[in-house]
Amino acid sequence: MHDHLARATAAASTVRAVAAVTTNTIDEARRRQGTFPTATAALGRVMTGAALIASMLKDEQKITFQIKGNGPLREVVGDADSYGNVRGYVGHPHIHLPSRAGKLDVGRAVGKKGTLSVIKDVGLKEPYRGIVPLVSGEVGEDLSYYFAVSEQQPSAVALGVLVMPDNSVAAAGGYIVQPLNGAEDWVLDKIEDNISKIPPVSDMVNTGSTAEEMLESVLDSFDIEFKEHRDIRFSCSCSRERAERTLAALGIKEIREMVSEAKDVELYCNFCGELYVFSIDDLRLIIENIKERSGLRRVD
């Protein structure tokens, strides 16, 4: 099944919901970063959460979903845009902890002390940043707390990743359900009852459920109006040109120091694992380009 996302409203448009299947996207991130199972599960939950949040944005907007905890993973980041492009990385990819109650112990790997941040780039001069303390480190619960505190929006959030013994990702996905103004109490009670009866997200995806079918399970007994279906994919925006701009931003003095060391400079993308190598001649050319852009001329 290809990765995809579905958005819908229900109960006379007093409830909005979004669900996603992200198995291939998460497995691609796992392969590129060589993550161990517990790190894979944490990364998958954060990347899926980023994709779900981004689906609520307008065109050309994007978000960064970041968790910093006191657990061994240290940091987990997911980037996503409104077109279904997702990427992410984990601070320490080679983390695997003993399972707890038959499940990967993401909470202990992330840590219960730390912060969750959602940074929204909506095209303004400064991005919007919401930040809350972690409540469990399980990601889904933390994201639900973020919506309640930072956006004053009650939300049911479920995120799941099933990792196989060979370390591949067998299933990944998630959903967010949010009552809007006008939602009656019985509607909320029914959704809560539905969620208590359905299998975990990773089990639903593993048995072949689509995003639409997950929403039908969560919103059982309600009229559902599907608003959108879009593909989701792993995509990184890094390039050699971006890496060169990163070096140029350091300034002539620092680049000259690099040249004096007579060694190639390597820049590694945390998101996709791409390695960009700049030779001494490349560095000298960057210096000349900086001079030209600043109006300075070389005099021989």
C-alpha positions as CSV (number, residue, x, y, z in Angstrom):
1,M,0.0,0.0,0.0
2,H,1.3,3.4,-0.9
3,D,1.6,6.0,1.9
4,H,-1.3,8.4,2.0
5,L,-3.4,10.7,4.2
6,A,-7.2,11.4,4.4
7,R,-9.0,14.4,5.9
8,A,-12.7,14.4,6.9
9,T,-15.4,16.0,8.9
10,A,-18.3,14.3,10.7
11,A,-21.3,15.0,13.0
12,A,-22.6,17.8,10.8
13,S,-19.1,19.3,10.5
14,T,-18.6,19.6,14.3
15,V,-15.7,17.2,14.2
16,R,-12.7,17.2,12.0
17,A,-10.3,14.3,11.6
18,V,-7.2,13.3,9.7
19,A,-5.5,9.9,9.4
20,A,-2.4,8.7,7.6
21,V,-0.6,5.5,6.6
22,T,3.2,6.3,6.6
23,T,4.8,2.8,6.5
24,N,7.1,3.3,3.5
25,T,8.0,6.9,4.5
26,I,9.2,5.8,8.0
27,D,11.0,2.7,6.6
28,E,12.9,5.0,4.2
29,A,14.0,7.3,7.1
30,R,15.0,4.2,9.1
31,R,17.1,2.9,6.2
32,R,18.8,6.2,5.6
33,Q,19.7,6.8,9.2
34,G,20.3,3.2,10.3
35,T,18.0,3.5,13.3
36,F,17.6,0.7,15.9
37,P,14.0,-0.4,16.7
38,T,13.2,1.9,19.6
39,A,14.7,4.9,17.8
40,T,12.7,3.9,14.7
41,A,9.5,3.8,16.6
42,A,10.1,7.3,18.1
43,L,11.1,8.7,14.8
44,G,8.1,7.2,13.1
45,R,5.7,8.6,15.6
46,V,7.2,12.1,15.3
47,M,7.3,12.1,11.5
48,T,3.7,10.8,11.3
49,G,2.6,13.5,13.7
50,A,4.4,16.1,11.6
51,A,2.5,14.9,8.5
52,L,-0.8,15.0,10.3
53,I,-0.3,18.5,11.6
54,A,0.9,19.7,8.1
55,S,-2.3,18.5,6.5
56,M,-4.1,21.3,8.4
57,L,-1.9,24.0,6.8
58,K,-2.5,25.9,3.6
59,D,-0.4,25.5,0.5
60,E,3.3,26.2,0.7
61,Q,3.2,26.2,4.5
62,K,5.3,23.8,6.6
63,I,5.9,22.7,10.1
64,T,8.7,21.3,12.3
65,F,7.7,19.0,15.1
66,Q,10.5,18.7,17.6
67,I,10.9,16.7,20.8
68,K,13.8,17.2,23.2
69,G,13.9,14.9,26.2
70,N,16.1,13.6,28.9
71,G,16.1,10.1,27.5
72,P,18.9,8.5,25.5
73,L,17.4,9.6,22.1
74,R,17.9,13.3,23.2
75,E,16.1,14.8,20.2
76,V,13.6,13.7,17.6
77,V,12.5,15.9,14.7
78,G,9.9,15.7,12.0
79,D,9.5,18.2,9.1
80,A,6.5,18.2,6.8
81,D,4.8,20.5,4.3
82,S,1.2,20.8,3.0
83,Y,2.0,18.8,-0.1
84,G,2.8,15.5,1.8
85,N,6.6,15.7,1.9
86,V,8.0,14.4,5.2
87,R,11.5,14.0,6.6
88,G,12.9,13.5,10.1
89,Y,15.9,12.5,12.2
90,V,16.7,11.3,15.7
91,G,19.6,12.6,17.8
92,H,21.0,9.1,18.6
93,P,19.8,6.6,16.1
94,H,21.4,3.5,17.6
95,I,19.2,3.3,20.6
96,H,17.2,0.2,21.5
97,L,15.7,-0.5,24.9
98,P,14.1,-3.6,26.4
99,S,10.4,-3.8,25.5
100,R,7.8,-2.9,28.2
101,A,4.5,-4.8,28.3
102,G,5.3,-6.2,24.8
103,K,5.8,-2.7,23.2
104,L,8.9,-0.7,22.3
105,D,9.6,1.6,25.2
106,V,9.5,4.9,23.4
107,G,8.6,6.8,26.5
108,R,11.8,5.9,28.3
109,A,13.9,6.4,25.2
110,V,12.5,10.0,24.7
111,G,12.3,10.8,28.5
112,K,9.5,12.3,30.6
113,K,11.3,15.6,31.1
114,G,11.8,17.9,28.2
115,T,9.8,19.9,25.7
116,L,7.7,19.5,22.6
117,S,7.8,22.2,20.0
118,V,5.7,22.8,16.9
119,I,7.1,25.5,14.6
120,K,4.8,26.6,11.8
121,D,6.2,28.5,8.8
122,V,3.1,30.1,7.4
123,G,4.9,32.7,5.2
124,L,5.1,35.5,7.8
125,K,8.4,37.2,8.8
126,E,8.7,35.1,11.9
127,P,7.4,31.5,12.3
128,Y,4.8,30.6,14.9
129,R,6.3,28.5,17.7
130,G,4.3,26.6,20.3
131,I,6.1,24.8,23.1
132,V,4.9,22.7,26.0
133,P,6.6,20.3,28.5
134,L,6.5,16.6,27.9
135,V,4.0,14.6,29.8
136,S,4.9,11.0,29.0
137,G,7.5,10.9,26.1
138,E,5.1,8.6,24.2
139,V,4.6,11.3,21.5
140,G,0.9,10.8,20.9
141,E,0.0,11.8,24.5
142,D,2.4,14.7,24.3
143,L,1.0,16.0,21.1
144,S,-2.5,15.8,22.5
145,Y,-1.3,17.9,25.4
146,Y,0.2,20.4,23.0
147,F,-3.1,20.9,21.2
148,A,-5.0,21.3,24.5
149,V,-2.5,23.8,26.0
150,S,-0.9,25.7,23.1
151,E,-3.8,25.8,20.7
152,Q,-6.7,25.4,23.2
153,Q,-8.0,22.5,20.9
154,P,-9.0,19.2,22.6
155,S,-7.7,16.4,20.4
156,A,-7.5,12.6,20.4
157,V,-4.1,11.6,19.0
158,A,-2.9,8.1,18.1
159,L,0.4,7.3,16.6
160,G,1.9,3.9,16.0
161,V,4.9,2.1,14.4
162,L,5.4,-1.7,14.2
163,V,9.0,-2.7,13.8
164,M,9.9,-6.2,12.7
165,P,12.8,-8.4,14.1
166,D,14.9,-7.6,11.0
167,N,14.4,-3.9,11.9
168,S,12.2,-3.0,9.0
169,V,9.0,-1.1,9.5
170,A,6.0,-3.3,8.9
171,A,3.3,-0.6,9.6
172,A,3.2,3.0,10.6
173,G,0.4,5.6,10.8
174,G,-1.8,7.7,13.0
175,Y,-4.8,9.9,13.4
176,I,-5.9,13.1,15.0
177,V,-9.6,13.8,15.9
178,Q,-10.7,17.3,17.0
179,P,-14.2,18.4,18.1
180,L,-15.1,21.9,16.9
181,N,-17.5,24.5,18.2
182,G,-20.9,23.1,18.4
183,A,-19.9,19.5,19.1
184,E,-22.3,18.0,21.6
185,D,-21.2,16.0,24.6
186,W,-22.8,12.8,23.3
187,V,-20.7,13.1,20.1
188,L,-17.5,13.3,22.2
189,D,-18.6,10.3,24.3
190,K,-19.3,8.2,21.2
191,I,-15.9,9.0,19.7
192,E,-14.2,8.1,23.0
193,D,-16.1,4.9,23.0
194,N,-15.2,4.1,19.4
195,I,-11.5,4.7,20.1
196,S,-11.6,2.4,23.2
197,K,-12.9,-0.5,21.0
198,I,-10.7,-0.3,17.9
199,P,-7.2,-1.8,17.6
200,P,-4.0,0.2,17.9
201,V,-3.0,2.2,14.8
202,S,-0.1,-0.1,13.9
203,D,-2.4,-3.1,14.1
204,M,-4.9,-1.5,11.8
205,V,-2.3,-0.5,9.2
206,N,-0.6,-3.9,9.5
207,T,-3.9,-5.6,8.6
208,G,-4.4,-3.4,5.5
209,S,-6.6,-0.5,6.8
210,T,-6.4,2.6,4.7
211,A,-6.5,6.1,6.2
212,E,-10.2,6.4,5.2
213,E,-11.0,3.1,6.9
214,M,-9.2,4.2,10.1
215,L,-11.4,7.3,10.1
216,E,-14.5,5.2,9.5
217,S,-13.6,3.2,12.6
218,V,-12.9,6.2,14.8
219,L,-16.0,8.0,13.6
220,D,-18.3,4.9,13.5
221,S,-22.0,5.8,13.5
222,F,-21.5,9.3,12.3
223,D,-22.0,10.9,8.9
224,I,-18.5,11.3,7.4
225,E,-17.6,13.7,4.6
226,F,-14.1,13.0,3.2
227,K,-12.4,16.3,2.2
228,E,-9.1,15.2,0.8
229,H,-6.8,12.3,-0.1
230,R,-3.2,12.9,-0.7
231,D,0.0,10.9,-1.1
232,I,2.8,11.0,1.5
233,R,6.4,10.5,0.8
234,F,9.9,10.8,2.3
235,S,11.5,13.9,0.7
236,C,14.5,15.9,1.8
237,S,15.1,19.5,0.6
238,C,18.9,19.4,1.0
239,S,21.2,19.9,-1.9
240,R,24.8,20.8,-2.7
241,E,23.7,24.3,-3.4
242,R,22.1,24.6,0.1
243,A,25.3,23.1,1.7
244,E,27.4,25.7,-0.1
245,R,25.2,28.5,1.2
246,T,25.6,27.1,4.7
247,L,29.4,27.3,4.3
248,A,29.2,30.8,2.8
249,A,27.1,32.0,5.7
250,L,30.1,31.3,8.0
251,G,32.0,34.1,6.4
252,I,35.4,34.6,4.7
253,K,37.5,34.4,7.8
254,E,36.2,31.0,8.9
255,I,36.4,29.5,5.4
256,R,40.0,30.7,5.1
257,E,40.8,28.9,8.3
258,M,39.3,25.7,6.8
259,V,41.5,26.2,3.7
260,S,44.6,26.6,5.9
261,E,43.9,23.1,7.4
262,A,44.3,21.6,3.9
263,K,41.5,19.2,4.4
264,D,38.2,18.6,2.6
265,V,35.1,19.8,4.4
266,E,32.2,17.4,4.8
267,L,28.6,18.4,5.5
268,Y,26.2,15.7,6.4
269,C,22.4,16.0,6.2
270,N,20.8,14.6,9.4
271,F,17.6,14.1,7.6
272,C,18.5,12.0,4.6
273,G,22.1,11.0,5.2
274,E,23.5,12.7,2.1
275,L,27.2,13.7,2.4
276,Y,28.5,16.8,0.6
277,V,32.2,17.1,0.2
278,F,34.0,20.4,-0.5
279,S,37.6,20.4,-1.6
280,I,40.1,23.2,-0.9
281,D,39.5,24.5,-4.4
282,D,35.7,24.5,-3.7
283,L,36.3,26.5,-0.6
284,R,38.4,29.1,-2.4
285,L,35.7,29.5,-5.0
286,I,33.2,30.1,-2.3
287,I,35.4,32.8,-0.9
288,E,35.6,34.5,-4.3
289,N,31.9,34.3,-4.8
290,I,31.3,35.9,-1.4
291,K,33.7,38.7,-2.4
292,E,32.0,39.2,-5.7
293,R,28.5,39.4,-4.1
294,S,29.8,41.9,-1.6
295,G,31.4,44.1,-4.2
296,L,34.9,43.3,-3.3
297,R,37.4,42.6,-6.1
298,R,40.5,40.6,-6.1
299,V,43.6,42.7,-6.9
300,D,46.7,40.8,-8.2
